């Protein structure tokens, strides 16, 4: 989801004077949230999904929990798929791929 959000930021024109993508997860989350906050439907929800995924990753990375339930894992996976789908459509991310990858799903 992080890489998809970074690609969306890049496709939307980048951020800052250099019009690039922030290097930290937190700054990608911040700028992506600003990018989608006024969007309707699933795209508008994408900022929350990214924030939730980043929080889950931090929790897992730092051992704040020891496990996750199967339903929670399935929900997170479904959210990730939805996130990538709406970003791919909105910013035509497949068009940014090299030709050899453009037919891949």
Residue pairs with C-beta under 8 A, 6 or more apart in sequence:
1 49
1 50
1 53
1 80
1 83
1 84
2 25
2 28
2 50
2 54
4 83
4 84
4 87
4 88
4 93
5 28
5 29
5 32
5 46
5 50
5 87
6 21
6 22
6 28
7 87
7 91
7 93
7 96
8 32
8 35
8 87
8 90
8 91
8 93
9 15
9 21
9 22
9 28
9 31
9 32
9 35
10 20
10 21
10 96
11 91
11 92
11 93
11 96
12 35
12 91
13 19
14 20
14 21
15 21
15 22
15 31
16 22
21 28
22 28
22 30
22 31
25 54
26 54
29 47
29 50
29 51
29 54
32 46
32 47
32 50
33 47
33 50
33 51
35 47
36 43
36 44
36 46
36 47
37 44
37 47
38 44
39 46
39 90
42 82
42 86
43 86
43 87
43 90
46 83
46 86
46 87
49 79
49 80
49 82
49 83
50 83
52 76
52 79
53 76
53 79
53 80
53 83
56 68
56 76
58 64
59 65
60 68
87 93
88 94
94 102
95 102
97 104
